[in-house]
Amino acid sequence: MPNPETERLQRQLADEGYIAGGEICLSLHLARELGKPLLVEGPAGVGKTEIAKVLARLLGTDLIRLQCYEGLDTSTALYEWNYQRQLLQIRMEEQGDRSLEQREAHIFSEPFLLKRPLLQAITHHRPPVLLIDELDRADEEFESFLLELLSDWQITIPELGTIRASHVPHVVVTGNRTRELSDALRRRCFYLWIDYPDFDKELAIVGARVDGIDAELAAQICRFMAGARRQQLEKPPGVAETLDWARALVALHRRHLDAATVEETLGLVFKDYHDVTHVKQSLAEFLESVGVRPAPAPGAAASDAAGT
């Protein structure tokens, strides 16, 4: 039975240019209603990060993004002291009458604190959308720390004490499965898997996100991408590559695919040398699948003309 809330959310997302199926809308709705982080996994380039961006726009709030990477530590994600400003303040007060304890209390106060994404999120003046992007790139120690933060929504700064969240943020965690996330984190979150879209959905996405694209060209692009993802590729192209390619072809004033243009713009679609080589070797089959005749071999046109 259709859910009015998810149907309304689906329309709102579409108005923002994000074409979402019922499963995505239901997951977003329930994550908000239950106050749970939303863990989104799937191949690269299918719109996981975009969910957080569009959610922030729908809620009329700020997006705070923590980009994860190998070696990410808590100080980079939470806070740091502004050492240069502290040093300058110490020099300014060298001739003052404050005691050492008073000076230390002053320089280790909030004006000298550099808030990083996680601290920004829990001290924000209204509930923001906190995007923890590609968590699987960070190590397990950071994931354990994050799990504690998501449970308690408070952090302790030795010089200032415990800071509790004034508003619990809306949390979206993304991952590409480069590393298996812990069961403890998964239990804490509402889970959503986003796969590559089918032809109709991808065609709708292109139509919504690429201004001025010809309908025939959009259909050819989506059929080409569907065929590419069925190949054994190192880095299958995602929706992000579909949109990049579509916008480039519109900028080139193309109304349909042709063999020469496809070969010249493969670098927008495939981001691995072996993938480009593989596709070039099978390009005739790719083009035939989308109704494009391969370019004639060099000299073929002249031979044809001579034979007529």
Stockholm file with secondary structure:
# STOCKHOLM 1.0

chainA/1-308         MPNPETERLQRQLADEGYIAGGEICLSLHLARELGKPLLVEGPAGVGKTEIAKVLARLLGTDLIRLQCYEGLDTSTALYEWNYQRQLLQIRMEEQGDRSLEQREAHIFSEPFLLKRPLLQAITHHRPPVLLIDELDRADEEFESFLLELLSDWQITIPELGTIRASHVPHVVVTGNRTRELSDALRRRCFYLWIDYPDFDKELAIVGARVDGIDAELAAQICRFMAGARRQQLEKPPGVAETLDWARALVALHRRHLDAATVEETLGLVFKDYHDVTHVKQSLAEFLESVGVRPAPAPGAAASDAAGT
#=GR chainA/1-308 SS CCCHHHHHHHHHHHHTTCCCCHHHHHHHHHHHHHTCCEEEECSTTSSHHHHHHHHHHHHTCCEEEEECCTTCCHHHHSEEECHHHHHHHHHHTTTSCCCHHHHHHHHTSGGGEEECHHHHHHTCSSCCEEEEETGGGSCHHHHHHHHHHHHHCEEEETTTEEEECSSCCEEEEEECSSSCCCHHHHHHSEEEECCCCCHHHHHHHHHHHSTTCCHHHHHHHHHHHHHHHTSCCSSCCCHHHHHHHHHHHHHTTCSSCCHHHHHHTGGGTCCSHHHHHHHHHTHHHHHHHTTCCCCCCTTHHHHHHHHC
#=GC SS_cons         CCCHHHHHHHHHHHHTTCCCCHHHHHHHHHHHHHTCCEEEECSTTSSHHHHHHHHHHHHTCCEEEEECCTTCCHHHHSEEECHHHHHHHHHHTTTSCCCHHHHHHHHTSGGGEEECHHHHHHTCSSCCEEEEETGGGSCHHHHHHHHHHHHHCEEEETTTEEEECSSCCEEEEEECSSSCCCHHHHHHSEEEECCCCCHHHHHHHHHHHSTTCCHHHHHHHHHHHHHHHTSCCSSCCCHHHHHHHHHHHHHTTCSSCCHHHHHHTGGGTCCSHHHHHHHHHTHHHHHHHTTCCCCCCTTHHHHHHHHC
//
